[in-house]
Amino acid sequence: MNKNILCTLLLLFLSFAASSQSKSPFISIKPQLSEVINDFPYNYKNIRGEALSNDEANTNYASKVEIKDAIETKITSYTNQKYLSWVWESVLFQTEELKELQRRYKAYYNDITGKALFKSGIPSLIPTVPYNAPTEQLRFWSNQFRMDTDAVMYRNLVVDLVAEYINFQWTVYLRVYDKMKDEEIRPSERH
């Protein structure tokens, strides 16, 4: 009788341990994101690794800052007729399950909007629109964040958390890049 109880308890313990290991705990991206944003005004010069590919319009570089368990992290320079722009991008994860996408996407969103994002006096990131959970109806989902500052060096900084449905799975990206505010791009109503 005692052996049966002991075996049952051992079996319960092992199943609990196995299920707790299958759900990996969320690891904050704040330290890496802070490092990327600190280097944003310098076109990622300090975190840019070796060139991976090069063509007329853009060059991909390795990133010295990587998010733990990310699928891929890179820095890309884009050339157009007026200027050179830079994008730091990390493919955070891929999944076929909508529930997993919603859970993990919300965790990254909350981590990005956390008030203690930066230790070096850089203001927090604020979302440009209220949060809405990704749904099956949309194939592309994005939440943009901007720096809560008037500092010129961060005025056009955008952090973009993107979920895109490609080839029957969701891919989630984190991007940091330079973009004018929409209200600055739109033509004025004055003539």
N, C-alpha and C positions, 0 to 999 in steps of 0.2 A: 504494500500500500504506500509506504513512504517513498519507494522507488518510483512509483507512478506519479506522485506529487512532485518529486524532485525532477523527473523527466519533463513533466508538463511545464514547470517553472523554467527549466533550462531552455525548452523549446520556445516559450514566450519571450524570454530574454533575447535569444538569438534572432527571432523574427523582429523584435523591436529594434535591435541593433542594426539589422540589415535594412530595415525601412528607414531608419534615421540616416544611414549612410547614403541611401539613394537620393535624398534631397540634399544637395550641397548647400551649405550656408552661404548667404549673400556676403560678398566681400566688397567693401566700399571702394569706389573709384576716385574718391576725393583727392588722395595724394597725387595720383597720376594726372588727373584733370587739372589740378593746381599747377603742376609742373609744366604742362602743355600751355596753359593760359599765361603763365609767367613768361614763356618764351614767344608767345604770339607777336608782340611788337617787333621782334627781331627776326620774323619770318622763320621761326623754328630752327634758327642757326645752331643753337646749343644742343638740340635734341635730334637733329637731322643726321642720319647715318649715311651709308654709302648709297650711291645711285643704283637702283634696281633695273630700271628701264628708261629709255629716252627716245622721244620722237620730236617732230617739229612743234607740236602744240603743248606737250607736257613731259614732265620727268617725274618718275616715282622714286622715292627714297625710303630706305628702312628708317624706322623710328627707334630712337634709343629709349623712349618711354613707351611701355606696353602695359595694357590692362591684363591682369591675371586671367588666364583661361580664354582670352580673346582668340578668335580664329585667325585674324590678320590685323596688323597695324602698320600704317604707312603714312608718309607725307608726300603730297603731290603738288608740284608747281604747274600752274596753267598760264600759258602765255597768250595774250590777245594783242590787238594792235595798239592798245593804250598802255597796258601795264602787266606786270607779273603778279599773279595771286597765288596764295598758298592755302592748302587744306590739310589738316591732320585728321586722319580717319582710322577708326578701329571697328572691325566687325566683331561685335560683342558675343553674339550667339545666333544659332539657327535652331528652329523647331517646327514641327508639323502641327503641334497642338496649340489651339487658340488659348486655352486656359493657362498653359505654361507661358505663352507669350504675354498675356495680360498680367500675370503675376510678376514675372521678371522685368517686364517693361516698366511697370509701376514702381518696382524697387529701385531701378536705375533713375527714374524720374524723381522719386523722393530723395535719393542720394544727391542728385544734382542740385535740387532746390534747398538742400540742407543749409542752415544758416552759418554753420561753422566750416564752410568749404575751404577757406583760405586762412592761413596763419600769418601771412606777410602783409596784412592790411589791405588786401584787394577786396573790394566789395563782393557781396553775394550775387549769384545769378538769379534772375527772376524770369518766370515764364512770360512769353508775349501774349498768350491766350490761356484761358482756364483749361485744366486737364480734362480730357475725355479718354476713356479706355478704348484700345483698338477693338475693332469689330470685324466680323466676317464679310460685311458688305463692302468695306474699303480694301483695296489692294496696296495702298500706300498710306502711311500714318506718320505724322511728324509733330514734334513739340520743339519749339525753338525757345532759347533762353538768351537773354542779354544781360550785360553787366549793369548793375545798379550804380552807375557812376557817370560823371561828366568828363572824366579824364580822356583827353584826346587819343591817347594810345589804345584805349579799349572802346572807343565810341562805336566802331563798326564790328566789334567782335560778336559772333554768333556761335552758340553751342546748340547743335541740332541732334536730337534723339529721334531716329527714324526706324520705322518698321515697314518692310516691304515684302509683299508676297510674290515670290519668284519660284518657278518650277516646283509647285506644290509644297513649298515650305516658307516660313517667315524668316527673314534675315533682319537682324537689328544692328544698326550702325550708330556710332557716336562720332560726330564731326565737329571740328572747331575751325572756323574760317572767318573771312572778312566780307561783310555785306552791309551796304548802306541800309538805313531804316527805310521801310516802305514809304513812310510819309515824306522822306527826302527824295525818293525816286519819282513819286507821282508828280505830274505836272500841276502847277499851281492854277487856281481858278482865276487869278488876276491876269489880265491881258495887257 
